[in-house]
Amino acid sequence: MSFKYLKKTTTPITPAAAGAMLACSMLISAVLTPAAYAGQNEEPQTRQLFAMTTVMNLKAYGEDAGAALDDAEKKIRSLDSLLSTGTKGSEVWQINHDGSGTLSDDTAALTDMSLQLYQETNGAFDFTIYPIMKLWGFTEFFGESGDETESSTENAPGHEASAQTEAETQTEAAADALSSSEHLISHVPTKVEIEALLPLVDSSKVIYDPETKKLTLPSGVQIDFGGIAKGYTSQAVMDIYQKHHLTGGLADLGGNIQVTGNKPDGSPWRVGIEDPADTSALLGILTLSEDSTVITSGGYERYLVDQDGRRYPHIIDPSTGYPVENDLSSVSIICKDGALADGLSTSLCVMGKMKAISFWKAHKDQFDMVLFDTDQTITISEGLKNSFLSDRYKIETVSAG
């Protein structure tokens, strides 16, 4: 089996020594050693913005880096306004409220990917999870402010300066908000409440015509691209970088990392994966090949806490309607396509360790993975054996044979 919207083979991660462990402050952070810049003159152009409920950092190398960053920011903001479930008037909001509509190119592409992921993962990825996410309160605390948030007008005449100030304020506020990964809830959904909504979580009920791009949802069914949107967005940023013929670039969308090219000295990119057992440390260091992405998901990232102190991770099992509780603490997916990595990182978290390994064996040419289980063992796919290093935990390597 293979994903039709992706190249059939994935270039193995470039073998390289990963070096000493470094501290990180985000889910996955770019690790650039000072020595990497010794003797070279090209400085990156950077951009920070707040979108899709997270702080994003862009880095670009090349003569046209400034224009590339401008175009990348425009694309990010366009996708944010298009895909938001909680912004009144967004395309996804409109579809959820009207029950049908003709999709734009981006939303159509995301729908194609979501439906295929649903089929390939046997329902572990399901973009109709939105009613259950709302029931638990995850959209309120970690996604949106409500269904009546008005869409803002971009670049309104005479408002450029105030818009920039607002963006800076949003970024600072977002960073403060994201520093807290937990929120206290007064009500935990009951079994009756969950079972009442669970029949609505079923992507097989979605009617979609890829030729006309017409999407129709049964009554009560609502969609949410949150499990794939950031990866799709980082891929769009890479496409823009390449159109501007940049020598290298990086997009860090709230810890989702995607790169193109190499650093100015010709060395590859290295990223650190956060340790779920100790978020002040790194699980390991990964060396990336050109044009690769690494996206991590885990229940430790964001969660709700009830009055008794019990945690409820933000990753929901679509088959049960409950937060995932299994033997995986985190899953990192490494491949060429950002949307695929995003969708699979969540899907494999839902599956659990053994099913995740079996899934990789059936799709070994599509991606590599780093699994960290509750016994504090790291499991990597064989394509990473020369490019992933950890000095904290035992590493087991799985092969396709």
N, C-alpha and C positions, 0 to 999 in steps of 0.2 A: 504494500500500500504506500501511496505517496500523496502529498498535498499538492493539488493541481496548480495552485497559485504560486508555487515556489519552485525553484530549480531543483531537479531531482537529486543532485548530489551536493554535499556540503564540504568545502575545503577544510581539511584538518587544521586545528589550531597550530600555529607556528611553534615548534619546540624552542624553548628558551629557558634559561635559568631564571627563576622568579625572585631570588634574592631574599633579603631580610624582611620579616613581617613589619608592617607599618600600621599606625593607628588610623582609624577612619571614624567619620561622624555621620555617615549616611548609610542606607541599606547597602548600596554598592557605591564605592567612591573611586574616582580615577586616581591612580597612584603614579605620579610623575617624579622620578628621582631628580635631585638637583644636578647630578652628573649628566643627565640626559641633555641638558642645555649648555653644557660647557663648550665654549668655542663656536657656538652657532649664533647667528645674528637675528634670525627671523623670530619675531615675537608674535604670539597668537592674538587675535582679536576675540574678545569675549562679550557675552551678553547674558544678563540674568533677568528672568521674568517670572511672573506668577500666572499659571494657567492650569486647568484641569485639577484644581484643588491642591497644587503642589508647586514648589519652587523649582524652576528649571534653569540649568546653566549650559550655555552653548560655547564652544571654542572652535575657532577656525584659523587655518593657516593658508596663505596664498595671497596673490595680488588682489583678488576680488573678494577677500574675506568680509569686508564691511558690507558690501551689497548682498552677499550670501546670508549674512546674519539678519539683515533687514527682511529679506524674502522668507527666511526661516521663521522669524517672529510673526510675520503676517500669516503664514500658513498655520502656525500653532494656534494663533488667536482665532483664525477662521474655523479650524476644527473644533476648538473649544466651544465656540458659540453654536456650532452645528450639532454637536453630539451631546450637549448637556441635557440631562434628564430633568433638571430642576429649574432651567431658565425658560420662562414662558416665551413661546414663539420660536424656540430652537426646532430644528427639524425632528429630532428624536422626541421632544416634548409634544410636538404636533401629531406625530404618528401615534404616540401613546394615548393621546386624548381623542383623536379622530378615529383611530382603529385601522386606518389605511392611508396610503399616499404613494406618490411616485418619488423615488429616492434620487438624491444627487449622486454624482459619481463616487465620492468618498464614502457616503453611507451605504451605497450599493456594494462597494468593494468590501466594506466591513461586514455587511450582511452575508455575502458569499463566504467569507472566511469563517464567520461565526457558525453558520449552518454546517460547513464542512468539519470544523472542529467538533461540533456537537456529534456528528456521525462518527468521526474517527476516534473520539475519546469515549464513545458509548455513553454520552450524556454527562460526563464529568465537567465539560464546559457547556454552559447553557445560558445564552444571552437573554432568556426570558425569566431570569432569576429576580428581576426587579421588584415584584410584589413582596417577595419574602425578605429582600434586603430592607425594604421600607418597614415591614412589620417589625423587624428586629431593631430598627433605628439606626442602621449603619449609614443610610443616606443622610440622615439628619446630622450625625456627628462627624462623618468622614467624607461626605460627598457634596451635599447640597444644602441650601438654606430653606428650601421649600418650593412648592410648585408655582408660586406666584412671583418668583424673582423676575424682574423685568430685564429684558435684553437691552444692553447698552448700545448706543450708536457710536461706531468707530470713526475717529478722525472728523468729528463734527467741526465745522468752521468756527474758529475762535476759541476752541477748547483744547488745542494741542498741549499747551503747557499744563493745564489742570489734569489732563488725562495722564501725562507723564508722572505728575506728582501722585496721582491716585494709584498708578501702577507700582511706584516705589513703596507707597504705604501698604498696598496689598501684599507685596513681597515680604516686607518686614513682619506684617501681621501673620502671614501664612507660616513663616519660619517659626514664630512663637507658638502658633497653634500646633504645628507638626512636632514640636518638641515634646508634646504630651501624646503618648500613643494609646492612652486609655481614657474612657469616659464612664462615669457612674450612671447606671440606669435604675429606675424605680420599678419597672415592670418587665419581666421576662415573658415572652410569648408562651401561651399555653399550647398543649398538644392539640386542642380543639382549634385554636386560631391558626396554627401552622397547617393542619390537615385541611382546613377550609380553603387555603390558598395554594396548597401544593399542586392540585390539578392544573393550575395556571402556568406552572413551570414545566414547559414541554415544547422545545423548539420544533418538534415534528408537527405541531399544530400551525406553525407559521406558514402562510401561503405567499410564496415569492416567485415572481417571473423575472429571471435575469435578462430577458430580452427587452421587456418594457420597463423594468426596474420598479414594478408595482408590488408593494408589500401590503398584505392584509393580515390583521391580527384578530383572532377570535375574541369575543367579549371577555374583558377582564385581563387578557394577556398584555403584558407590557415588556418592552425591551430595554436593555442597558448595555452599552458597549464598554463599560468600565473595565472589564477583564481583558480588553484587547486594545483600547484606544491609545494609551500611551505608547505602546509598541508600534502601532500603526503610525503614530505621529513622529516618533524618532526615525522611522523608515522614510517618511516624507522629508524630514530634515536632511537625511543622508542623500536623498535624490537631488535636493536643492544644492547641496555642497558639490555634488558631482557635476551638475549642470554649470556651475560656476568654475569648474576645473580647479578646485582647491587641491593642494598637495596633501592635506590631512585635516581632519576635524572630528569633534566629539560632541555628542549630545547627552547630557545627564538630566533626565526627566524624573526628578524625584528619586533618584537612585537607579533608574533604568538606564543602562549605559549602551550606547551604540557608537561605533567609530567607523571612519573611512580613511584610507590611506595610512600613512605612518607619521610619526613625529619628524620634525625638520632634520634631525640627525640620522634619520633612516631607521631608528630603532622602533620596535613594535610598542603598542599600548599595553599597559599592565593595569589591572583593576584589583581591588581588594573586596572580598565578599565578607560581609559582617557575620560575626559569630552570634547565633541566636541565644546561646547560653551565656554570653557576656558581650553585650552590644558595644562595649568600649574597646573591644578587640576584634581581630580579623580571624575568620575561619580559615582563610588561605588567600594566596595571591594567584591570579590567573593572567597568563600572557595571551593576548588576542591577536589573531591574524588580521589582515586588512579586511575592511568591510564586514565586521562582525558585531554582534550584539550579545550582551549578557543581562538577563533579567531574573531577579530573585523574588520569590513569594514565600510567605511563611506566616503562621498564625501569631507569631510573636510581634509582628510589626504594629498592628493596630487591633484593639479589642475593647469590648465593653465589659464592665465589672458590675455585678449585682451587689445588693446590700450585704450579702454574706461573704463577699470577696471572691466569688467564683468568676473566672474569666471566660469570655465568649469571643473567640477569634473572628475576624471580619470575613474569613473565607467560609462560604456556605456550601454544604454538600447539596447539589440540586435534587438528589434522590430522596433526601430526608427532610430538608428544610432547616436543618440544624447546623451550627458551626462545626467545622471539621475537627474531629478528635481521632488521630491515628498515630502511627509511629514515625511520621516525618515532621521535623521542626522547620526545615526550609528546603526549597528546591530552586536551583539556579539552572537556567536553560541558556545554552550557547549555540547560536546558529547565525545564518546570514540574514534572516528576515525578522524585523522587530515585532510585527504583529503575531507571527507564529510563536516566537519566544515568550511573548506576554501571555498568550492564551494557554500555552503548554505549561508554563510555570504554575499557574493556578490549577490547571487540570491534574497535573501530577501530584500536587499537594492533596487534592481531593482523593486521588486513587490510593494513596498509601505506598509504602516502599516496594513491595513485591509486584504489585500491578504496574507501578511506575517503571520498574526495571523491565518487565515484560513488554510494556508499551515501547520503551526505547529499542528493545531488540527487534520489534516489528517495524520500526521507523529509524533504524540506526544511521541511514544516510541523510536524514533530515536535520538532526540536531545532536548535540552532546549535553551532558547534564552533570551537576554536582548535587548529590543528595546528602542531607545531614539528618540523622535519625535521632530518636529520643534516647538511644543508648550512647549517643555522642560518638558515632562512627560516621566517617565520610565515605560515601560511595560515588565513584566517578566512572563515566563511560570511558572505554579504551582510547578514544580519540584525544583525551586530555592527559594521558599518563605522562607526557613530557612537558606539559604546559601548566599544570596545577601543582602548587606546593603548599603544604601546611606543616607547621612545626608544633601544632597543638593537639592534633588528634590522629588516630589510626586511619589510614586511607585504604579502602578496598576498591579494586578495579574490576568492572564487569565487562565481559566481552560478548560478542554476538553469538559465539559458538556454544 
